[in-house]
Amino acid sequence: MRIQKHKLPCCICGAYEPETLYRDELNDTAPAVEYNFTPDTRKTYAIAKCRQCGHIYTDPMPLLDDVYQDSEDEVYSQHREQREKCFRKLAHPLWREFPSGDLLDIGCATGILLDVMAERYRTFGVEPSAWSRTQCAPRHHVAASLDAFAGQTFDIITLLGVIEHLYTPQTLIADISKMLRPGGLFLVYTGDVDAWLPRLLRKKWWWYQGMHLHYFSKKNLSRLLGLHGLRTIRTLNMPLYFKVESLSKSLSRYETLHRLVHPILSLPVINNLMVPMPISGELLLVARKEASTSRTCSQG
């Protein structure tokens, strides 16, 4: 599959003043789309930094819609237990504020988050992958695109590990703002490129992948949401959990560190333990829909 690319203005400030940070390793080929991280996953298109606002993004921007429609990823489902534990940690404060209501998860994959939230909410999902959608559809109302929910509104909308994949994220944020009820909550999870660990690792940071097109800072992500009437009320580390076995596999991409810790992490007595991992740069941002969105604007 030959990938088309286009020069786009910055999604934060609307300028087109890119300064190249990292060279193109993929050219016009499709990126690896999978959770079983391999050397191919780490290859990226050219990555630039906006001279006006500092946002880091892929330039020129590849159009990857067809890649996601055809993607399959068994590894995602294999990590169900640790994902479910993370999502339950997210659910409890939401349940306290909204004991019932309607929740839309955009990029719902096989529906693990929706399974948890369905204990209290009516659940809806958007998922472009036909493979993932087939697994989710028997349990939830799921569609291939947001257009299927046109005219509907929701108390909570979640966008977890998705915004960094988007060709024009400002377009989706504008749609989300329209679909949230006044006072409703928007939860977005992505990498924070300005956190201390990403700055230390630079291009070795695990969020630098071919399928990721945007690398937000906390400041710029809040700015983008604010342009569309979504006021940031809280930022925190995503409550991630890992089985020790899974953690050892993740660390294999860092050879020196992996050699040091693998003999310990592979011990049968701890191999199957589930542990919380508050990791620098794993950003969860919570925003509230303002009563009026008359101040919203779009980027050129």
Beta strands, then each sheet from edge to edge (+ up, - down):
strand 1: 5-6
strand 2: 18-22
strand 3: 47-50
strand 4: 56-58
strand 5: 61-62
strand 6: 101-106
strand 7: 121-126
strand 8: 141-143
strand 9: 154-160
strand 10: 180-191
strand 11: 214-215
strand 12: 230-237
strand 13: 241-243
strand 14: 274-276
strand 15: 282-289
sheet 1: 1+ 5-
sheet 2: 2+ 3- 4+ 11-
sheet 3: 8+ 7+ 6+ 9+ 10+ 15- 12+
sheet 4: 13+ 14-
end
